[in-house]
Amino acid sequence: MVVVFVVVFIVSVLGQLVEMERSGLDSEEFLEKLRQSTLKLREMEHNLLAAKKDVANYQEMLEQSQVSCVVVLCGFHGAFVRWW
């Protein structure tokens, strides 16, 4: 059973090597593309983290403004009740 797994793995790796050769990528080109992809991934992760922080800040601002609005409305209601 293990031998079958090893053979399948070797065939898979050989297939990937053949595909790389067909696509014209040598190891240096492949490594450069991998490096560029890694940099893009890190940049996207950084942007995602910044967006999550923005969302949290806006949510906090919204909650604070809702509390302020309730306080103002309660004040108006109290003044209106006293006037009425």
N, C-alpha and C positions, 0 to 999 in steps of 0.2 A: 504494500500500500504506500509506504514512504517512497519507494522507488518511483512509483507512478507520479506522485506529487512532485518529486525532484525533476523528473523528465518533463512534466507539464510546465514547471517553472522555467526550465532551461529553454524549452521551445518558445515560451512567452517572451523571455529576454531576447532570444535570437530574433524573434519577430519584431520586437521593438528596435533592435539594432538595424535590421533590414529596412524598417520604415524610416529610421533616422538617415540612413545612407541614401534612400530614395528621395527624401526631402532635401538633401543637399546640406544638411547641417553637420558641420564637424564639431568636435568637442568644444572648441573655443567659441564658436557661434552659439552653440547650445548653452554654454555657461553664461554667456553674455545675455541671452534671452532670459535665462533663469534669473540672473541678477536684476535685470530690468523688471521682470514680473514681481520679484520680491520687493523692489523699491515701490512699485505701484501699489502692491498689497499693503505695505506699511503706510503709504500716503492715504489710501482709502480707509484704513483702520483709524488713522489720526483724524481724518475728516468725520468719520462716524462718531468717534468719541466727542469731538467738538459739537457735532449736531445734537448728541444726547445731552451734553451740558447745556446747550442753548434751550432745548426743550424743557429741561428741569428748571432753568431760570425763568422762562416764560410762564411755566406752570405756577411757580412760586409768586411771580408778579400778578398773575390772574387771581390767585387765591387772596393775596393781600388787597387787591382792588375790590374784590367781592366783599371782603370784611369791611373795608372803608365805606363801600356803598351801603351796606346794611346799617352801619353806624349813622351815616347821614340820613338815610330814610327813617330810622327810628327817631332821630332828632326832629325831623320834619313832622313825623306823626305826632310826637309829643307836643310840639308847638301848635299843631293844628287842633289837637284835642283840647288844649288849654284855651285856644282862641274860640273854639266852637262852643 
